Amino acid sequence: MNKKRLNQIEKRIDKIKVELSKIGGMRPGSLNPRYNGKDKTNGPYYQLSYTHEMKSRTKYIRTESVKDIQEQIANYKCFKKLTAEWVNLGIEHSTLSMELKQEKK
């Protein structure tokens, strides 16, 4: 059973590597529309908020750049999800490998 699971893990890790190689530009954060004025008639303008290297940052994004930024944020979320899965699989792979070595002794 352990060898079969090891093979499954290795195949999934290979697929993750392929998926990661297809990810384009990326950036962390969230993009939110903002409005000015009491009646909120001015806007929307877009605010990108993110934390990088332990510093919180806010940038204003032009309307014509919103789609690109949304795509980059989606790519970053995909990257984070895939790398987290890869790490979890790597831990499981390591544990199973050690168990198999102990069984052989």
Backbone bond lengths (Angstrom), bond angles and torsions (degrees), N, CA, C in turn:
res aa  C-N    CA-C-N  psi(-1)  N-CA   C-N-CA  omega(-1)  CA-C   N-CA-C  phi
1 M - - - 1.457 - - 1.529 111.10 -
2 N 1.322 115.99 -41.96 1.463 118.98 -177.87 1.526 112.08 -63.77
3 K 1.336 117.20 -39.73 1.466 119.90 179.31 1.524 110.98 -65.06
4 K 1.328 115.81 -39.12 1.459 119.99 178.90 1.526 110.09 -63.67
5 R 1.324 116.40 -44.28 1.465 120.72 179.40 1.528 110.67 -65.42
6 L 1.324 117.46 -38.78 1.467 120.54 177.06 1.524 110.89 -59.18
7 N 1.336 116.62 -42.97 1.464 120.64 177.80 1.527 111.68 -63.34
8 Q 1.336 116.81 -40.81 1.458 120.57 177.78 1.534 110.52 -62.12
9 I 1.318 115.92 -43.60 1.465 120.64 -179.96 1.526 110.14 -62.47
10 E 1.325 116.79 -45.40 1.469 120.80 -178.85 1.524 111.36 -62.69
11 K 1.326 117.30 -39.81 1.465 120.62 177.96 1.523 111.23 -65.53
12 R 1.326 116.57 -41.67 1.471 119.53 179.37 1.527 110.69 -66.16
13 I 1.313 117.56 -40.40 1.466 120.75 178.01 1.527 109.85 -61.72
14 D 1.320 117.34 -41.27 1.467 120.29 176.94 1.530 111.35 -60.99
15 K 1.345 116.59 -41.05 1.467 120.18 177.94 1.525 110.87 -65.32
16 I 1.316 116.70 -39.50 1.469 121.05 178.01 1.521 110.11 -61.21
17 K 1.320 117.41 -42.80 1.463 121.02 179.04 1.527 111.18 -60.02
18 V 1.336 116.50 -41.29 1.463 120.73 178.35 1.533 110.07 -64.94
19 E 1.331 116.51 -45.08 1.461 120.30 179.74 1.532 111.00 -61.86
20 L 1.331 116.74 -41.05 1.466 120.44 179.16 1.527 111.68 -63.68
21 S 1.334 116.33 -35.48 1.466 119.30 -179.02 1.529 112.28 -68.20
22 K 1.327 117.06 -18.28 1.465 121.46 -178.70 1.532 113.06 -90.91
23 I 1.327 117.02 -9.42 1.465 120.14 -177.77 1.520 109.31 -73.23
24 G 1.313 115.46 132.34 1.461 121.60 178.83 1.515 111.31 -86.80
25 G 1.320 114.78 -150.47 1.455 120.71 -179.76 1.517 111.31 -58.80
26 M 1.320 115.94 147.32 1.453 118.84 -178.14 1.514 110.96 -147.77
27 R 1.313 114.15 156.18 1.452 120.80 173.99 1.518 108.27 -156.81
28 P 1.339 116.37 148.54 1.461 119.57 178.77 1.525 110.48 -78.78
29 G 1.303 115.86 165.68 1.449 119.68 170.04 1.509 114.44 127.22
30 S 1.319 112.43 -176.81 1.463 120.61 174.70 1.513 107.35 -134.13
31 L 1.314 114.66 145.49 1.453 121.82 -176.58 1.527 108.30 -115.21
32 N 1.315 115.14 123.59 1.459 119.56 -176.15 1.519 111.23 -130.34
33 P 1.347 116.72 138.66 1.463 119.29 174.84 1.528 110.11 -74.91
34 R 1.306 115.79 144.39 1.460 121.97 178.11 1.524 108.41 -130.26
35 Y 1.321 115.51 152.24 1.457 121.46 179.85 1.524 109.12 -130.22
36 N 1.325 116.25 149.68 1.460 122.16 177.39 1.516 110.33 -109.05
37 G 1.286 115.00 159.86 1.461 120.59 175.14 1.509 112.06 90.81
38 K 1.311 114.69 157.94 1.470 119.86 -179.27 1.522 111.81 -63.79
39 D 1.325 116.06 -38.35 1.460 119.51 -178.87 1.530 112.47 -92.87
40 K 1.307 115.68 5.24 1.478 123.25 176.99 1.522 112.05 55.36
41 T 1.313 116.25 41.67 1.461 120.59 179.33 1.525 112.22 -92.07
42 N 1.309 117.21 -18.32 1.467 120.53 179.63 1.522 109.51 -90.69
43 G 1.295 116.36 113.78 1.449 119.53 179.12 1.504 109.67 135.08
44 P 1.271 119.63 -170.40 1.457 121.95 6.94 1.532 112.14 -83.08
45 Y 1.297 114.27 152.80 1.450 120.44 163.10 1.515 104.86 -117.50
46 Y 1.307 118.01 162.38 1.458 120.17 -171.13 1.520 111.01 -116.10
47 Q 1.323 113.76 139.35 1.448 121.35 -177.99 1.523 108.73 -119.35
48 L 1.322 115.95 124.61 1.460 122.76 175.84 1.519 107.55 -100.58
49 S 1.322 116.78 123.11 1.462 122.07 178.70 1.517 108.72 -119.92
50 Y 1.327 115.77 134.38 1.453 119.93 178.15 1.518 110.81 -159.66
51 T 1.319 115.52 164.37 1.452 121.91 174.90 1.517 107.75 -119.33
52 H 1.317 115.73 130.76 1.463 121.74 179.23 1.523 107.91 -142.50
53 E 1.316 115.48 131.19 1.463 122.26 -178.09 1.529 110.98 52.38
54 M 1.334 114.34 46.67 1.462 122.92 175.80 1.524 113.82 65.03
55 K 1.322 117.58 16.48 1.459 120.94 177.75 1.520 109.21 -121.66
56 S 1.319 114.83 131.09 1.454 120.54 176.18 1.519 109.10 -82.72
57 R 1.318 115.16 136.99 1.460 119.90 -178.07 1.517 110.10 -134.53
58 T 1.321 114.93 151.42 1.454 122.12 174.95 1.512 108.04 -134.16
59 K 1.322 115.75 132.02 1.458 121.55 177.95 1.522 108.28 -129.65
60 Y 1.309 115.18 147.20 1.450 119.88 174.78 1.518 108.33 -96.31
61 I 1.319 115.43 136.08 1.460 121.97 -174.02 1.531 108.96 -115.26
62 R 1.312 114.81 133.02 1.463 119.77 176.90 1.532 109.34 -69.15
63 T 1.309 115.31 148.50 1.464 121.41 -177.69 1.525 111.82 -55.87
64 E 1.323 117.61 -38.26 1.470 120.41 -178.29 1.539 112.75 -70.04
65 S 1.331 117.46 -14.27 1.472 121.08 179.93 1.524 113.24 -100.10
66 V 1.317 117.91 -3.11 1.464 121.85 -173.70 1.527 112.08 -58.94
67 K 1.334 117.91 -46.75 1.475 119.73 -177.99 1.525 111.68 -61.33
68 D 1.335 117.28 -41.73 1.464 120.74 178.23 1.525 111.19 -62.33
69 I 1.315 116.51 -44.13 1.463 120.83 -179.63 1.529 110.33 -65.56
70 Q 1.324 117.55 -41.52 1.473 120.67 177.62 1.521 110.78 -59.91
71 E 1.327 117.25 -41.00 1.461 121.45 178.46 1.532 110.72 -65.55
72 Q 1.320 117.06 -41.71 1.460 120.78 179.24 1.528 111.34 -65.13
73 I 1.319 116.81 -38.63 1.470 120.50 177.26 1.528 110.16 -65.59
74 A 1.329 117.46 -42.66 1.472 121.65 178.16 1.532 110.12 -62.75
75 N 1.334 117.22 -40.91 1.468 120.93 177.33 1.521 111.12 -62.03
76 Y 1.323 116.38 -40.37 1.464 120.11 179.68 1.527 110.82 -64.87
77 K 1.332 116.74 -42.74 1.470 120.34 178.49 1.522 110.91 -62.37
78 C 1.324 116.29 -40.31 1.464 120.90 176.90 1.529 110.40 -63.42
79 F 1.334 116.36 -44.39 1.466 121.99 177.98 1.530 110.50 -57.53
80 K 1.325 116.88 -48.08 1.465 121.11 -179.24 1.529 111.29 -61.81
81 K 1.321 116.42 -42.11 1.470 120.93 -179.36 1.528 110.52 -64.30
82 L 1.334 116.04 -46.06 1.465 119.82 -178.22 1.529 111.87 -67.11
83 T 1.327 117.53 -41.16 1.465 118.96 -179.72 1.526 111.22 -68.48
84 A 1.335 117.03 -35.64 1.471 119.71 176.80 1.529 110.01 -64.03
85 E 1.330 116.36 -42.06 1.466 119.98 178.06 1.526 110.46 -63.64
86 W 1.334 116.74 -41.43 1.463 121.81 179.33 1.526 110.51 -60.67
87 V 1.325 117.23 -44.72 1.468 120.86 179.22 1.525 110.25 -62.33
88 N 1.329 117.47 -45.30 1.470 120.73 179.41 1.521 111.29 -61.19
89 L 1.333 116.15 -42.99 1.470 119.76 177.87 1.528 111.00 -66.00
90 G 1.322 116.66 -37.27 1.464 120.44 178.20 1.518 111.84 -62.94
91 I 1.318 116.54 -39.99 1.469 120.64 177.47 1.519 110.25 -64.80
92 E 1.330 116.04 -46.04 1.466 120.12 179.28 1.530 110.64 -62.71
93 H 1.326 116.73 -41.23 1.470 121.42 179.13 1.521 110.53 -61.39
94 S 1.312 116.54 -45.00 1.460 121.00 179.97 1.528 111.19 -61.83
95 T 1.328 116.40 -44.58 1.467 121.32 -179.97 1.527 110.92 -62.06
96 L 1.330 116.28 -46.68 1.468 119.78 -179.77 1.529 111.68 -65.51
97 S 1.319 116.78 -37.57 1.470 120.58 178.82 1.525 110.84 -62.52
98 M 1.326 115.55 -42.62 1.471 119.07 178.55 1.522 110.89 -65.02
99 E 1.329 117.14 -39.49 1.461 120.70 178.27 1.514 111.69 -63.73
100 L 1.333 117.07 -40.85 1.466 120.52 177.87 1.519 111.40 -64.11
101 K 1.309 117.57 -39.62 1.478 120.68 179.04 1.525 110.42 -64.87
102 Q 1.334 116.74 -36.33 1.466 120.28 178.84 1.535 110.69 -69.04
103 E 1.331 116.36 -36.35 1.471 120.33 179.40 1.514 111.89 -66.41
104 K 1.347 117.17 -32.54 1.462 121.23 -178.22 1.520 112.19 -72.10
105 K 1.310 117.01 -22.83 1.492 120.27 -177.63 1.480 112.09 -79.27
